[in-house]
Amino acid sequence: MTALVDRHLFGPGPCNPYPEAMVALGAPLLGHLDPEFLSIMDSACDGLRAVFGTENRRTLPLSATGSAGMEAAFVNLVEPGDVVVVAINGLFGQRMAEIARRHGGEVITVEHDWGTPVDPERVAAAHPNPKIIAAVHAETSTGVRSDLSALAAVKGDALLIADTVTSIAGIELRCDDWGVDVAYAGTQKCLGVPPGLAPFTINDRAFARRNEHPSSWYLDLGLLGGYVGEASHTSQRTYHHTAPTGMVASLEAALRRILDEGLENVWARHAEAGALLQDRLQEMGLELFAEEGSRLPELTTVKVPEGVDSAAVRRYLLERHNVEIGAGAGAFASTVWRIGLMGHNARPDRALLVTAALQDALDHVRG
Ligand SMILES: *Cc1c(COP(=O)(O)O)cnc(C)c1O
C-alpha cells in the first residue's frame, strides 16, 4: 500500500496519539548518549513517576511493548516455587498467570466472570501467605475497572503487581498511596503515544525481594539501573542497550502535554468522554457489557445486537468512515465490540463521531 490512510483509532489500542507525541517522533533523531537525550530520558522518568502516582526511583520506560512490562514484573520477582495468586477477570489476567507459570511460579488463579471486577475478599482467601498477588487495574478485554487499593489492603506480606496498561493517564492511579509494589504500562493506550515502550515502576520493598538471578538478561532490573542512571540526573549511564530515542522523546512529549493539562483534568476528560459515549450507545438501544459501577470510561464494551454481523459492521466502519473499533476478546470475539476513547481521543467530539459512524453502520447492515 502506498497511499497514506488517516484512521480514527477507537479500538482497544493503539489510539490516536497526542499531536505532541507525533511531532516529537518526527524531530531529528538524537543519539542515545547525547546529553540532550539523557535529559529527555530524565524528564520522561519524572513524568512517569507522576502518572504512576509514585516516588519510586526505579521508574523507567522499558524498550518493548506493554507485554514486556508484564514479563519484566514476573521474571524479576518470581523464583521457582513462589506462590503467585493471580486475579483473572479477562484476557490480560490470563496472560499474567501464564507468564508467572513460565517463570516457575506456583500459580493460584482466582477466576471471575468476564465483565465483573476483581473481588479482593476472594483473592485474599485464595492462599494464606503468597509471595505475589497480581491483578489488572483496567481490563481492556472487558472494559472493567478493579479496585487496586482494596486489593492492596488485603495483600498482607505479599507484593502487589498491577497491570496499569489501560489505566495510566486515563483514570485515577496512585501506586504509592494505594500500596501497589510493582506496576507496568504501555504507551499506546491513554498515554497517547505510539506502541513500543513499557513504562515500569518498582518500589524498594519489591526490589529487595526480587529474584537476583532472573532468567532474562534484557529485562533484568538489576542491570537496567545503569540504563537510566537509577534516576539520578547526575550519575553515570552504562551501556545496556540502545535506547529507542525517538520513542522516548515521543513519550516525554506526551507526558509533558498530560502534565501541562493537569493529570486530574486528564482523568476528568476521560470520564466525561466515556460517559457521553456510554449514554449515547444506550440511547441507540445498545446494551453495555461491563457491569454497571465498574465501567471504564476509556474502554467501553458494548454487546453486538442480535442478528447483526459484528465483522460486517467493523469492516463498513473502516471502509466508509476510516473508523476502527475493536472486536470482543476471547469467547466474546463476535458478540461484543470494544470502543476506546483514550488520550487524545478522550473528547466529546470523538465520542459523537464514533457513535454517529456506528449508527450509520448499523443502519447499513440492517438494510
Ligand atoms: C494492551 C495491554 C497489554 C499488552 O500491551 P502490548 O503493548 O500489546 O504488549 C497488557 N495488559 C493490558 C491490560 C492491555 O490493555
The ligand as an SDF file (V2000), in Angstrom:
LIG
                    3D

 15 15  0  0  0  0  0  0  0  0999 V2000
   -2.6060   -3.7010   25.7080 C   0  0  0  0  0  0  0  0  0  0  0  0
   -2.4790   -4.3890   27.0200 C   0  0  0  0  0  0  0  0  0  0  0  0
   -1.3770   -5.1890   27.3620 C   0  0  0  0  0  0  0  0  0  0  0  0
   -0.2930   -5.5520   26.3920 C   0  0  0  0  0  0  0  0  0  0  0  0
    0.3740   -4.4900   25.8500 O   0  0  0  0  0  0  0  0  0  0  0  0
    1.1220   -4.6530   24.4350 P   0  0  0  0  0  0  0  0  0  0  0  0
    1.6680   -3.2790   24.2240 O   0  0  0  0  0  0  0  0  0  0  0  0
    0.0720   -5.0370   23.4570 O   0  0  0  0  0  0  0  0  0  0  0  0
    2.1690   -5.6770   24.5830 O   0  0  0  0  0  0  0  0  0  0  0  0
   -1.3100   -5.7180   28.6420 C   0  0  0  0  0  0  0  0  0  0  0  0
   -2.2880   -5.5100   29.5330 N   0  0  0  0  0  0  0  0  0  0  0  0
   -3.3680   -4.7710   29.2350 C   0  0  0  0  0  0  0  0  0  0  0  0
   -4.4260   -4.5700   30.2730 C   0  0  0  0  0  0  0  0  0  0  0  0
   -3.5010   -4.2040   27.9620 C   0  0  0  0  0  0  0  0  0  0  0  0
   -4.5830   -3.4870   27.6660 O   0  0  0  0  0  0  0  0  0  0  0  0
  1  2  1  0
  2  3  1  0
  2 14  2  0
  3  4  1  0
  3 10  2  0
  4  5  1  0
  5  6  1  0
  6  7  2  0
  6  8  1  0
  6  9  1  0
 10 11  1  0
 11 12  2  0
 12 13  1  0
 12 14  1  0
 14 15  1  0
M  END
$$$$
